Amino acid sequence: MTAVKDNRERGRFELEESGLTAFANYARNGLHVVIPHVESPPVLRGTGTAGRLMEGIVERARAEGFKITPTCSYAFTWFRRHKDAQDVLA
């Protein structure tokens, strides 16, 4: 499994790179996960960190069997650009 961690206490998926953490907040209801916000530290923006975070979330969704509804504009656009990840959308 990817380096993306599920920080259930904070309600977010996290990816650490260069000592900094990019994250996607979520609300979970059983096997349904809504992602309302994705954030990458300014220093990591433009490096692909947020995309790797999303890839890791998709990997977790497939492994754990949950479906995703992206309400964050970044996450929504990421899914639109990655047709191979459509299988995890709710």
PDB file of N, CA, C and O in Angstrom:
ATOM      1  N   MET A   1       0.842  -1.190   0.000  1.00  0.00           N
ATOM      2  CA  MET A   1       0.000   0.000   0.000  1.00  0.00           C
ATOM      3  C   MET A   1       0.885   1.250   0.000  1.00  0.00           C
ATOM      4  O   MET A   1       2.022   1.231   0.471  1.00  0.00           O
ATOM      5  N   THR A   2       0.340   2.311  -0.530  1.00  0.00           N
ATOM      6  CA  THR A   2       1.062   3.578  -0.659  1.00  0.00           C
ATOM      7  C   THR A   2       1.395   4.191   0.701  1.00  0.00           C
ATOM      8  O   THR A   2       0.991   3.690   1.750  1.00  0.00           O
ATOM      9  N   ALA A   3       2.138   5.279   0.647  1.00  0.00           N
ATOM     10  CA  ALA A   3       2.530   5.980   1.869  1.00  0.00           C
ATOM     11  C   ALA A   3       1.400   6.856   2.416  1.00  0.00           C
ATOM     12  O   ALA A   3       1.574   7.508   3.446  1.00  0.00           O
ATOM     13  N   VAL A   4       0.253   6.881   1.746  1.00  0.00           N
ATOM     14  CA  VAL A   4      -0.878   7.679   2.232  1.00  0.00           C
ATOM     15  C   VAL A   4      -1.446   7.020   3.480  1.00  0.00           C
ATOM     16  O   VAL A   4      -1.769   5.832   3.493  1.00  0.00           O
ATOM     17  N   LYS A   5      -1.557   7.830   4.525  1.00  0.00           N
ATOM     18  CA  LYS A   5      -2.060   7.328   5.806  1.00  0.00           C
ATOM     19  C   LYS A   5      -3.462   7.853   6.051  1.00  0.00           C
ATOM     20  O   LYS A   5      -3.809   8.960   5.640  1.00  0.00           O
ATOM     21  N   ASP A   6      -4.256   7.046   6.722  1.00  0.00           N
ATOM     22  CA  ASP A   6      -5.596   7.448   7.113  1.00  0.00           C
ATOM     23  C   ASP A   6      -5.529   7.907   8.566  1.00  0.00           C
ATOM     24  O   ASP A   6      -5.457   7.087   9.481  1.00  0.00           O
ATOM     25  N   ASN A   7      -5.552   9.198   8.767  1.00  0.00           N
ATOM     26  CA  ASN A   7      -5.525   9.761  10.116  1.00  0.00           C
ATOM     27  C   ASN A   7      -6.979   9.944  10.552  1.00  0.00           C
ATOM     28  O   ASN A   7      -7.548  11.025  10.406  1.00  0.00           O
ATOM     29  N   ARG A   8      -7.567   8.883  11.084  1.00  0.00           N
ATOM     30  CA  ARG A   8      -8.993   8.909  11.457  1.00  0.00           C
ATOM     31  C   ARG A   8      -9.268   9.911  12.577  1.00  0.00           C
ATOM     32  O   ARG A   8     -10.355  10.488  12.629  1.00  0.00           O
ATOM     33  N   GLU A   9      -8.313  10.125  13.464  1.00  0.00           N
ATOM     34  CA  GLU A   9      -8.518  11.091  14.548  1.00  0.00           C
ATOM     35  C   GLU A   9      -8.750  12.503  14.002  1.00  0.00           C
ATOM     36  O   GLU A   9      -9.541  13.268  14.553  1.00  0.00           O
ATOM     37  N   ARG A  10      -8.057  12.833  12.921  1.00  0.00           N
ATOM     38  CA  ARG A  10      -8.195  14.176  12.325  1.00  0.00           C
ATOM     39  C   ARG A  10      -9.141  14.179  11.133  1.00  0.00           C
ATOM     40  O   ARG A  10      -9.430  15.237  10.574  1.00  0.00           O
ATOM     41  N   GLY A  11      -9.630  12.990  10.735  1.00  0.00           N
ATOM     42  CA  GLY A  11     -10.552  12.903   9.611  1.00  0.00           C
ATOM     43  C   GLY A  11      -9.920  13.321   8.303  1.00  0.00           C
ATOM     44  O   GLY A  11     -10.486  14.103   7.540  1.00  0.00           O
ATOM     45  N   ARG A  12      -8.709  12.775   8.051  1.00  0.00           N
ATOM     46  CA  ARG A  12      -8.051  13.136   6.800  1.00  0.00           C
ATOM     47  C   ARG A  12      -7.048  12.073   6.372  1.00  0.00           C
ATOM     48  O   ARG A  12      -6.499  11.335   7.190  1.00  0.00           O
ATOM     49  N   PHE A  13      -6.830  12.021   5.063  1.00  0.00           N
ATOM     50  CA  PHE A  13      -5.768  11.203   4.493  1.00  0.00           C
ATOM     51  C   PHE A  13      -4.547  12.102   4.400  1.00  0.00           C
ATOM     52  O   PHE A  13      -4.662  13.287   4.087  1.00  0.00           O
ATOM     53  N   GLU A  14      -3.370  11.532   4.676  1.00  0.00           N
ATOM     54  CA  GLU A  14      -2.152  12.341   4.703  1.00  0.00           C
ATOM     55  C   GLU A  14      -1.036  11.689   3.894  1.00  0.00           C
ATOM     56  O   GLU A  14      -0.912  10.465   3.845  1.00  0.00           O
ATOM     57  N   LEU A  15      -0.235  12.529   3.267  1.00  0.00           N
ATOM     58  CA  LEU A  15       0.959  12.087   2.553  1.00  0.00           C
ATOM     59  C   LEU A  15       2.093  13.011   2.968  1.00  0.00           C
ATOM     60  O   LEU A  15       2.026  14.224   2.770  1.00  0.00           O
ATOM     61  N   GLU A  16       3.128  12.426   3.540  1.00  0.00           N
ATOM     62  CA  GLU A  16       4.279  13.220   3.956  1.00  0.00           C
ATOM     63  C   GLU A  16       5.361  13.148   2.886  1.00  0.00           C
ATOM     64  O   GLU A  16       5.746  12.068   2.438  1.00  0.00           O
ATOM     65  N   GLU A  17       5.839  14.320   2.488  1.00  0.00           N
ATOM     66  CA  GLU A  17       6.952  14.430   1.533  1.00  0.00           C
ATOM     67  C   GLU A  17       7.829  15.594   1.978  1.00  0.00           C
ATOM     68  O   GLU A  17       7.323  16.660   2.328  1.00  0.00           O
ATOM     69  N   SER A  18       9.119  15.392   1.963  1.00  0.00           N
ATOM     70  CA  SER A  18      10.087  16.426   2.348  1.00  0.00           C
ATOM     71  C   SER A  18       9.791  16.981   3.734  1.00  0.00           C
ATOM     72  O   SER A  18      10.006  18.166   3.989  1.00  0.00           O
ATOM     73  N   GLY A  19       9.301  16.133   4.624  1.00  0.00           N
ATOM     74  CA  GLY A  19       9.024  16.536   5.992  1.00  0.00           C
ATOM     75  C   GLY A  19       7.753  17.357   6.164  1.00  0.00           C
ATOM     76  O   GLY A  19       7.469  17.835   7.262  1.00  0.00           O
ATOM     77  N   LEU A  20       6.993  17.523   5.098  1.00  0.00           N
ATOM     78  CA  LEU A  20       5.749  18.289   5.136  1.00  0.00           C
ATOM     79  C   LEU A  20       4.577  17.369   4.803  1.00  0.00           C
ATOM     80  O   LEU A  20       4.764  16.318   4.191  1.00  0.00           O
ATOM     81  N   THR A  21       3.374  17.763   5.206  1.00  0.00           N
ATOM     82  CA  THR A  21       2.216  16.905   5.021  1.00  0.00           C
ATOM     83  C   THR A  21       1.154  17.540   4.141  1.00  0.00           C
ATOM     84  O   THR A  21       0.645  18.622   4.435  1.00  0.00           O
ATOM     85  N   ALA A  22       0.830  16.852   3.062  1.00  0.00           N
ATOM     86  CA  ALA A  22      -0.325  17.208   2.243  1.00  0.00           C
ATOM     87  C   ALA A  22      -1.473  16.360   2.771  1.00  0.00           C
ATOM     88  O   ALA A  22      -1.261  15.244   3.246  1.00  0.00           O
ATOM     89  N   PHE A  23      -2.694  16.893   2.688  1.00  0.00           N
ATOM     90  CA  PHE A  23      -3.810  16.130   3.247  1.00  0.00           C
ATOM     91  C   PHE A  23      -5.105  16.365   2.484  1.00  0.00           C
ATOM     92  O   PHE A  23      -5.270  17.354   1.770  1.00  0.00           O
ATOM     93  N   ALA A  24      -6.015  15.416   2.664  1.00  0.00           N
ATOM     94  CA  ALA A  24      -7.370  15.530   2.132  1.00  0.00           C
ATOM     95  C   ALA A  24      -8.317  15.256   3.284  1.00  0.00           C
ATOM     96  O   ALA A  24      -8.376  14.137   3.792  1.00  0.00           O
ATOM     97  N   ASN A  25      -9.061  16.277   3.698  1.00  0.00           N
ATOM     98  CA  ASN A  25     -10.067  16.079   4.738  1.00  0.00           C
ATOM     99  C   ASN A  25     -11.158  15.177   4.192  1.00  0.00           C
ATOM    100  O   ASN A  25     -11.410  15.158   2.987  1.00  0.00           O
ATOM    101  N   TYR A  26     -11.799  14.439   5.066  1.00  0.00           N
ATOM    102  CA  TYR A  26     -12.909  13.603   4.622  1.00  0.00           C
ATOM    103  C   TYR A  26     -13.963  13.461   5.698  1.00  0.00           C
ATOM    104  O   TYR A  26     -13.712  13.674   6.884  1.00  0.00           O
ATOM    105  N   ALA A  27     -15.160  13.092   5.245  1.00  0.00           N
ATOM    106  CA  ALA A  27     -16.260  12.698   6.119  1.00  0.00           C
ATOM    107  C   ALA A  27     -16.620  11.289   5.685  1.00  0.00           C
ATOM    108  O   ALA A  27     -16.892  11.047   4.509  1.00  0.00           O
ATOM    109  N   ARG A  28     -16.623  10.365   6.625  1.00  0.00           N
ATOM    110  CA  ARG A  28     -16.867   8.957   6.300  1.00  0.00           C
ATOM    111  C   ARG A  28     -18.196   8.516   6.891  1.00  0.00           C
ATOM    112  O   ARG A  28     -18.510   8.790   8.050  1.00  0.00           O
ATOM    113  N   ASN A  29     -18.969   7.820   6.057  1.00  0.00           N
ATOM    114  CA  ASN A  29     -20.217   7.218   6.498  1.00  0.00           C
ATOM    115  C   ASN A  29     -20.220   5.790   5.953  1.00  0.00           C
ATOM    116  O   ASN A  29     -20.614   5.547   4.813  1.00  0.00           O
ATOM    117  N   GLY A  30     -19.778   4.863   6.779  1.00  0.00           N
ATOM    118  CA  GLY A  30     -19.660   3.479   6.329  1.00  0.00           C
ATOM    119  C   GLY A  30     -18.638   3.369   5.212  1.00  0.00           C
ATOM    120  O   GLY A  30     -17.467   3.697   5.402  1.00  0.00           O
ATOM    121  N   LEU A  31     -19.079   2.907   4.045  1.00  0.00           N
ATOM    122  CA  LEU A  31     -18.175   2.745   2.902  1.00  0.00           C
ATOM    123  C   LEU A  31     -18.279   3.911   1.920  1.00  0.00           C
ATOM    124  O   LEU A  31     -17.945   3.772   0.743  1.00  0.00           O
ATOM    125  N   HIS A  32     -18.742   5.058   2.413  1.00  0.00           N
ATOM    126  CA  HIS A  32     -18.820   6.258   1.583  1.00  0.00           C
ATOM    127  C   HIS A  32     -17.947   7.338   2.210  1.00  0.00           C
ATOM    128  O   HIS A  32     -18.080   7.649   3.393  1.00  0.00           O
ATOM    129  N   VAL A  33     -17.054   7.907   1.404  1.00  0.00           N
ATOM    130  CA  VAL A  33     -16.145   8.955   1.867  1.00  0.00           C
ATOM    131  C   VAL A  33     -16.337  10.200   0.998  1.00  0.00           C
ATOM    132  O   VAL A  33     -16.218  10.136  -0.225  1.00  0.00           O
ATOM    133  N   VAL A  34     -16.633  11.322   1.638  1.00  0.00           N
ATOM    134  CA  VAL A  34     -16.751  12.606   0.944  1.00  0.00           C
ATOM    135  C   VAL A  34     -15.462  13.377   1.200  1.00  0.00           C
ATOM    136  O   VAL A  34     -15.024  13.504   2.344  1.00  0.00           O
ATOM    137  N   ILE A  35     -14.860  13.887   0.140  1.00  0.00           N
ATOM    138  CA  ILE A  35     -13.622  14.670   0.259  1.00  0.00           C
ATOM    139  C   ILE A  35     -13.946  16.126  -0.075  1.00  0.00           C
ATOM    140  O   ILE A  35     -14.072  16.481  -1.247  1.00  0.00           O
ATOM    141  N   PRO A  36     -14.083  16.984   0.972  1.00  0.00           N
ATOM    142  CA  PRO A  36     -14.419  18.390   0.745  1.00  0.00           C
ATOM    143  C   PRO A  36     -13.212  19.319   0.599  1.00  0.00           C
ATOM    144  O   PRO A  36     -13.369  20.474   0.205  1.00  0.00           O
ATOM    145  N   HIS A  37     -12.014  18.829   0.911  1.00  0.00           N
ATOM    146  CA  HIS A  37     -10.863  19.734   0.893  1.00  0.00           C
ATOM    147  C   HIS A  37      -9.563  18.955   0.737  1.00  0.00           C
ATOM    148  O   HIS A  37      -9.324  17.977   1.445  1.00  0.00           O
ATOM    149  N   VAL A  38      -8.723  19.400  -0.201  1.00  0.00           N
ATOM    150  CA  VAL A  38      -7.375  18.853  -0.387  1.00  0.00           C
ATOM    151  C   VAL A  38      -6.409  20.019  -0.271  1.00  0.00           C
ATOM    152  O   VAL A  38      -6.630  21.082  -0.852  1.00  0.00           O
ATOM    153  N   GLU A  39      -5.333  19.812   0.487  1.00  0.00           N
ATOM    154  CA  GLU A  39      -4.369  20.901   0.681  1.00  0.00           C
ATOM    155  C   GLU A  39      -2.946  20.370   0.675  1.00  0.00           C
ATOM    156  O   GLU A  39      -2.642  19.335   1.267  1.00  0.00           O
ATOM    157  N   SER A  40      -2.094  21.102  -0.004  1.00  0.00           N
ATOM    158  CA  SER A  40      -0.669  20.792  -0.038  1.00  0.00           C
ATOM    159  C   SER A  40       0.078  22.014   0.475  1.00  0.00           C
ATOM    160  O   SER A  40      -0.277  23.140   0.125  1.00  0.00           O
ATOM    161  N   PRO A  41       1.109  21.819   1.301  1.00  0.00           N
ATOM    162  CA  PRO A  41       1.881  22.977   1.763  1.00  0.00           C
ATOM    163  C   PRO A  41       2.417  23.771   0.563  1.00  0.00           C
ATOM    164  O   PRO A  41       2.776  23.177  -0.454  1.00  0.00           O
ATOM    165  N   PRO A  42       2.473  25.094   0.671  1.00  0.00           N
ATOM    166  CA  PRO A  42       2.920  25.934  -0.447  1.00  0.00           C
ATOM    167  C   PRO A  42       4.235  25.473  -1.087  1.00  0.00           C
ATOM    168  O   PRO A  42       4.381  25.532  -2.308  1.00  0.00           O
ATOM    169  N   VAL A  43       5.183  25.021  -0.279  1.00  0.00           N
ATOM    170  CA  VAL A  43       6.483  24.588  -0.810  1.00  0.00           C
ATOM    171  C   VAL A  43       6.335  23.371  -1.724  1.00  0.00           C
ATOM    172  O   VAL A  43       7.137  23.192  -2.640  1.00  0.00           O
ATOM    173  N   LEU A  44       5.321  22.532  -1.487  1.00  0.00           N
ATOM    174  CA  LEU A  44       5.131  21.317  -2.281  1.00  0.00           C
ATOM    175  C   LEU A  44       4.218  21.528  -3.484  1.00  0.00           C
ATOM    176  O   LEU A  44       4.107  20.640  -4.329  1.00  0.00           O
ATOM    177  N   ARG A  45       3.576  22.661  -3.578  1.00  0.00           N
ATOM    178  CA  ARG A  45       2.663  22.907  -4.698  1.00  0.00           C
ATOM    179  C   ARG A  45       3.433  22.932  -6.006  1.00  0.00           C
ATOM    180  O   ARG A  45       4.519  23.505  -6.095  1.00  0.00           O
ATOM    181  N   GLY A  46       2.861  22.310  -7.008  1.00  0.00           N
ATOM    182  CA  GLY A  46       3.507  22.239  -8.313  1.00  0.00           C
ATOM    183  C   GLY A  46       4.487  21.088  -8.440  1.00  0.00           C
ATOM    184  O   GLY A  46       5.123  20.938  -9.483  1.00  0.00           O
ATOM    185  N   THR A  47       4.626  20.270  -7.400  1.00  0.00           N
ATOM    186  CA  THR A  47       5.570  19.145  -7.440  1.00  0.00           C
ATOM    187  C   THR A  47       4.884  17.798  -7.660  1.00  0.00           C
ATOM    188  O   THR A  47       5.552  16.769  -7.761  1.00  0.00           O
ATOM    189  N   GLY A  48       3.552  17.803  -7.734  1.00  0.00           N
ATOM    190  CA  GLY A  48       2.822  16.555  -7.923  1.00  0.00           C
ATOM    191  C   GLY A  48       2.411  15.872  -6.631  1.00  0.00           C
ATOM    192  O   GLY A  48       1.842  14.781  -6.662  1.00  0.00           O
ATOM    193  N   THR A  49       2.688  16.491  -5.509  1.00  0.00           N
ATOM    194  CA  THR A  49       2.364  15.883  -4.214  1.00  0.00           C
ATOM    195  C   THR A  49       0.866  15.631  -4.075  1.00  0.00           C
ATOM    196  O   THR A  49       0.460  14.542  -3.670  1.00  0.00           O
ATOM    197  N   ALA A  50       0.043  16.620  -4.405  1.00  0.00           N
ATOM    198  CA  ALA A  50      -1.408  16.447  -4.265  1.00  0.00           C
ATOM    199  C   ALA A  50      -1.909  15.328  -5.174  1.00  0.00           C
ATOM    200  O   ALA A  50      -2.805  14.576  -4.791  1.00  0.00           O
ATOM    201  N   GLY A  51      -1.349  15.211  -6.358  1.00  0.00           N
ATOM    202  CA  GLY A  51      -1.721  14.124  -7.263  1.00  0.00           C
ATOM    203  C   GLY A  51      -1.340  12.763  -6.693  1.00  0.00           C
ATOM    204  O   GLY A  51      -2.106  11.805  -6.797  1.00  0.00           O
ATOM    205  N   ARG A  52      -0.164  12.680  -6.095  1.00  0.00           N
ATOM    206  CA  ARG A  52       0.255  11.412  -5.468  1.00  0.00           C
ATOM    207  C   ARG A  52      -0.635  11.090  -4.267  1.00  0.00           C
ATOM    208  O   ARG A  52      -0.925   9.926  -3.993  1.00  0.00           O
ATOM    209  N   LEU A  53      -1.067  12.139  -3.549  1.00  0.00           N
ATOM    210  CA  LEU A  53      -2.008  11.944  -2.452  1.00  0.00           C
ATOM    211  C   LEU A  53      -3.299  11.336  -2.985  1.00  0.00           C
ATOM    212  O   LEU A  53      -3.805  10.367  -2.419  1.00  0.00           O
ATOM    213  N   MET A  54      -3.833  11.892  -4.060  1.00  0.00           N
ATOM    214  CA  MET A  54      -5.076  11.379  -4.641  1.00  0.00           C
ATOM    215  C   MET A  54      -4.899   9.941  -5.131  1.00  0.00           C
ATOM    216  O   MET A  54      -5.786   9.110  -4.939  1.00  0.00           O
ATOM    217  N   GLU A  55      -3.769   9.643  -5.758  1.00  0.00           N
ATOM    218  CA  GLU A  55      -3.511   8.272  -6.203  1.00  0.00           C
ATOM    219  C   GLU A  55      -3.518   7.312  -5.025  1.00  0.00           C
ATOM    220  O   GLU A  55      -4.055   6.208  -5.122  1.00  0.00           O
ATOM    221  N   GLY A  56      -2.926   7.727  -3.916  1.00  0.00           N
ATOM    222  CA  GLY A  56      -2.894   6.894  -2.723  1.00  0.00           C
ATOM    223  C   GLY A  56      -4.271   6.695  -2.119  1.00  0.00           C
ATOM    224  O   GLY A  56      -4.583   5.622  -1.603  1.00  0.00           O
ATOM    225  N   ILE A  57      -5.095   7.735  -2.185  1.00  0.00           N
ATOM    226  CA  ILE A  57      -6.466   7.618  -1.677  1.00  0.00           C
ATOM    227  C   ILE A  57      -7.246   6.624  -2.527  1.00  0.00           C
ATOM    228  O   ILE A  57      -7.997   5.805  -1.996  1.00  0.00           O
ATOM    229  N   VAL A  58      -7.072   6.693  -3.831  1.00  0.00           N
ATOM    230  CA  VAL A  58      -7.749   5.745  -4.728  1.00  0.00           C
ATOM    231  C   VAL A  58      -7.281   4.319  -4.436  1.00  0.00           C
ATOM    232  O   VAL A  58      -8.089   3.391  -4.410  1.00  0.00           O
ATOM    233  N   GLU A  59      -5.994   4.151  -4.219  1.00  0.00           N
ATOM    234  CA  GLU A  59      -5.448   2.835  -3.877  1.00  0.00           C
ATOM    235  C   GLU A  59      -6.088   2.301  -2.590  1.00  0.00           C
ATOM    236  O   GLU A  59      -6.456   1.129  -2.515  1.00  0.00           O
ATOM    237  N   ARG A  60      -6.214   3.154  -1.594  1.00  0.00           N
ATOM    238  CA  ARG A  60      -6.851   2.753  -0.331  1.00  0.00           C
ATOM    239  C   ARG A  60      -8.321   2.407  -0.558  1.00  0.00           C
ATOM    240  O   ARG A  60      -8.821   1.424  -0.011  1.00  0.00           O
ATOM    241  N   ALA A  61      -9.012   3.213  -1.364  1.00  0.00           N
ATOM    242  CA  ALA A  61     -10.432   2.961  -1.637  1.00  0.00           C
ATOM    243  C   ALA A  61     -10.613   1.584  -2.264  1.00  0.00           C
ATOM    244  O   ALA A  61     -11.516   0.838  -1.883  1.00  0.00           O
ATOM    245  N   ARG A  62      -9.766   1.250  -3.214  1.00  0.00           N
ATOM    246  CA  ARG A  62      -9.860  -0.068  -3.847  1.00  0.00           C
ATOM    247  C   ARG A  62      -9.571  -1.179  -2.849  1.00  0.00           C
ATOM    248  O   ARG A  62     -10.273  -2.190  -2.826  1.00  0.00           O
ATOM    249  N   ALA A  63      -8.558  -1.004  -2.035  1.00  0.00           N
ATOM    250  CA  ALA A  63      -8.164  -2.044  -1.072  1.00  0.00           C
ATOM    251  C   ALA A  63      -9.196  -2.209   0.038  1.00  0.00           C
ATOM    252  O   ALA A  63      -9.428  -3.322   0.510  1.00  0.00           O
ATOM    253  N   GLU A  64      -9.815  -1.109   0.456  1.00  0.00           N
ATOM    254  CA  GLU A  64     -10.734  -1.137   1.599  1.00  0.00           C
ATOM    255  C   GLU A  64     -12.203  -1.187   1.182  1.00  0.00           C
ATOM    256  O   GLU A  64     -13.079  -1.391   2.022  1.00  0.00           O
ATOM    257  N   GLY A  65     -12.472  -1.003  -0.108  1.00  0.00           N
ATOM    258  CA  GLY A  65     -13.833  -1.126  -0.618  1.00  0.00           C
ATOM    259  C   GLY A  65     -14.740   0.071  -0.412  1.00  0.00           C
ATOM    260  O   GLY A  65     -15.961  -0.074  -0.464  1.00  0.00           O
ATOM    261  N   PHE A  66     -14.172   1.264  -0.176  1.00  0.00           N
ATOM    262  CA  PHE A  66     -15.055   2.420  -0.030  1.00  0.00           C
ATOM    263  C   PHE A  66     -15.148   3.199  -1.341  1.00  0.00           C
ATOM    264  O   PHE A  66     -14.294   3.080  -2.220  1.00  0.00           O
ATOM    265  N   LYS A  67     -16.204   3.994  -1.444  1.00  0.00           N
ATOM    266  CA  LYS A  67     -16.450   4.837  -2.615  1.00  0.00           C
ATOM    267  C   LYS A  67     -16.296   6.292  -2.206  1.00  0.00           C
ATOM    268  O   LYS A  67     -16.507   6.651  -1.048  1.00  0.00           O
ATOM    269  N   ILE A  68     -15.925   7.121  -3.170  1.00  0.00           N
ATOM    270  CA  ILE A  68     -15.580   8.517  -2.903  1.00  0.00           C
ATOM    271  C   ILE A  68     -16.507   9.480  -3.644  1.00  0.00           C
ATOM    272  O   ILE A  68     -16.843   9.278  -4.811  1.00  0.00           O
ATOM    273  N   THR A  69     -16.906  10.524  -2.937  1.00  0.00           N
ATOM    274  CA  THR A  69     -17.572  11.664  -3.560  1.00  0.00           C
ATOM    275  C   THR A  69     -16.663  12.868  -3.343  1.00  0.00           C
ATOM    276  O   THR A  69     -16.522  13.338  -2.214  1.00  0.00           O
ATOM    277  N   PRO A  70     -16.043  13.375  -4.417  1.00  0.00           N
ATOM    278  CA  PRO A  70     -15.186  14.554  -4.279  1.00  0.00           C
ATOM    279  C   PRO A  70     -16.010  15.830  -4.395  1.00  0.00           C
ATOM    280  O   PRO A  70     -16.625  16.073  -5.433  1.00  0.00           O
ATOM    281  N   THR A  71     -16.031  16.646  -3.345  1.00  0.00           N
ATOM    282  CA  THR A  71     -16.718  17.934  -3.415  1.00  0.00           C
ATOM    283  C   THR A  71     -15.718  19.081  -3.495  1.00  0.00           C
ATOM    284  O   THR A  71     -16.097  20.211  -3.806  1.00  0.00           O
ATOM    285  N   CYS A  72     -14.473  18.810  -3.223  1.00  0.00           N
ATOM    286  CA  CYS A  72     -13.384  19.781  -3.376  1.00  0.00           C
ATOM    287  C   CYS A  72     -13.113  19.961  -4.875  1.00  0.00           C
ATOM    288  O   CYS A  72     -13.087  18.982  -5.621  1.00  0.00           O
ATOM    289  N   SER A  73     -12.916  21.187  -5.308  1.00  0.00           N
ATOM    290  CA  SER A  73     -12.687  21.434  -6.736  1.00  0.00           C
ATOM    291  C   SER A  73     -11.439  20.713  -7.244  1.00  0.00           C
ATOM    292  O   SER A  73     -11.435  20.202  -8.364  1.00  0.00           O
ATOM    293  N   TYR A  74     -10.377  20.666  -6.430  1.00  0.00           N
ATOM    294  CA  TYR A  74      -9.169  19.968  -6.871  1.00  0.00           C
ATOM    295  C   TYR A  74      -9.453  18.475  -7.045  1.00  0.00           C
ATOM    296  O   TYR A  74      -9.119  17.894  -8.077  1.00  0.00           O
ATOM    297  N   ALA A  75     -10.068  17.857  -6.037  1.00  0.00           N
ATOM    298  CA  ALA A  75     -10.338  16.413  -6.102  1.00  0.00           C
ATOM    299  C   ALA A  75     -11.281  16.093  -7.256  1.00  0.00           C
ATOM    300  O   ALA A  75     -11.082  15.106  -7.963  1.00  0.00           O
ATOM    301  N   PHE A  76     -12.308  16.923  -7.451  1.00  0.00           N
ATOM    302  CA  PHE A  76     -13.256  16.717  -8.545  1.00  0.00           C
ATOM    303  C   PHE A  76     -12.532  16.751  -9.887  1.00  0.00           C
ATOM    304  O   PHE A  76     -12.723  15.870 -10.725  1.00  0.00           O
ATOM    305  N   THR A  77     -11.703  17.767 -10.084  1.00  0.00           N
ATOM    306  CA  THR A  77     -10.951  17.908 -11.333  1.00  0.00           C
ATOM    307  C   THR A  77      -9.962  16.764 -11.511  1.00  0.00           C
ATOM    308  O   THR A  77      -9.783  16.268 -12.624  1.00  0.00           O
ATOM    309  N   TRP A  78      -9.317  16.340 -10.426  1.00  0.00           N
ATOM    310  CA  TRP A  78      -8.368  15.231 -10.504  1.00  0.00           C
ATOM    311  C   TRP A  78      -9.075  13.982 -11.021  1.00  0.00           C
ATOM    312  O   TRP A  78      -8.558  13.296 -11.903  1.00  0.00           O
ATOM    313  N   PHE A  79     -10.250  13.684 -10.476  1.00  0.00           N
ATOM    314  CA  PHE A  79     -10.990  12.501 -10.933  1.00  0.00           C
ATOM    315  C   PHE A  79     -11.428  12.646 -12.388  1.00  0.00           C
ATOM    316  O   PHE A  79     -11.424  11.661 -13.126  1.00  0.00           O
ATOM    317  N   ARG A  80     -11.797  13.830 -12.808  1.00  0.00           N
ATOM    318  CA  ARG A  80     -12.200  14.037 -14.197  1.00  0.00           C
ATOM    319  C   ARG A  80     -11.026  13.757 -15.140  1.00  0.00           C
ATOM    320  O   ARG A  80     -11.222  13.262 -16.249  1.00  0.00           O
ATOM    321  N   ARG A  81      -9.813  14.075 -14.697  1.00  0.00           N
ATOM    322  CA  ARG A  81      -8.621  13.866 -15.526  1.00  0.00           C
ATOM    323  C   ARG A  81      -8.076  12.436 -15.459  1.00  0.00           C
ATOM    324  O   ARG A  81      -7.276  12.041 -16.307  1.00  0.00           O
ATOM    325  N   HIS A  82      -8.495  11.672 -14.475  1.00  0.00           N
ATOM    326  CA  HIS A  82      -7.985  10.309 -14.277  1.00  0.00           C
ATOM    327  C   HIS A  82      -9.118   9.309 -14.438  1.00  0.00           C
ATOM    328  O   HIS A  82      -9.693   8.831 -13.461  1.00  0.00           O
ATOM    329  N   LYS A  83      -9.422   9.005 -15.684  1.00  0.00           N
ATOM    330  CA  LYS A  83     -10.524   8.095 -16.006  1.00  0.00           C
ATOM    331  C   LYS A  83     -10.307   6.707 -15.400  1.00  0.00           C
ATOM    332  O   LYS A  83     -11.268   5.984 -15.140  1.00  0.00           O
ATOM    333  N   ASP A  84      -9.052   6.341 -15.178  1.00  0.00           N
ATOM    334  CA  ASP A  84      -8.742   5.029 -14.599  1.00  0.00           C
ATOM    335  C   ASP A  84      -9.121   4.931 -13.125  1.00  0.00           C
ATOM    336  O   ASP A  84      -9.056   3.850 -12.540  1.00  0.00           O
ATOM    337  N   ALA A  85      -9.515   6.047 -12.523  1.00  0.00           N
ATOM    338  CA  ALA A  85      -9.894   6.046 -11.109  1.00  0.00           C
ATOM    339  C   ALA A  85     -11.411   6.151 -10.914  1.00  0.00           C
ATOM    340  O   ALA A  85     -11.884   6.215  -9.780  1.00  0.00           O
ATOM    341  N   GLN A  86     -12.161   6.168 -11.996  1.00  0.00           N
ATOM    342  CA  GLN A  86     -13.611   6.338 -11.916  1.00  0.00           C
ATOM    343  C   GLN A  86     -14.309   5.224 -11.148  1.00  0.00           C
ATOM    344  O   GLN A  86     -15.412   5.420 -10.637  1.00  0.00           O
ATOM    345  N   ASP A  87     -13.680   4.065 -11.062  1.00  0.00           N
ATOM    346  CA  ASP A  87     -14.315   2.918 -10.390  1.00  0.00           C
ATOM    347  C   ASP A  87     -14.522   3.132  -8.900  1.00  0.00           C
ATOM    348  O   ASP A  87     -15.309   2.409  -8.288  1.00  0.00           O
ATOM    349  N   VAL A  88     -13.842   4.102  -8.297  1.00  0.00           N
ATOM    350  CA  VAL A  88     -14.010   4.333  -6.855  1.00  0.00           C
ATOM    351  C   VAL A  88     -14.968   5.485  -6.550  1.00  0.00           C
ATOM    352  O   VAL A  88     -15.196   5.812  -5.385  1.00  0.00           O
ATOM    353  N   LEU A  89     -15.523   6.094  -7.585  1.00  0.00           N
ATOM    354  CA  LEU A  89     -16.463   7.180  -7.356  1.00  0.00           C
ATOM    355  C   LEU A  89     -17.825   6.640  -6.944  1.00  0.00           C
ATOM    356  O   LEU A  89     -18.277   5.611  -7.445  1.00  0.00           O
ATOM    357  N   ALA A  90     -18.473   7.351  -6.021  1.00  0.00           N
ATOM    358  CA  ALA A  90     -19.809   6.954  -5.555  1.00  0.00           C
ATOM    359  C   ALA A  90     -20.844   7.346  -6.597  1.00  0.00           C
ATOM    360  O   ALA A  90     -22.036   7.104  -6.405  1.00  0.00           O
TER     361      ALA A  90
END
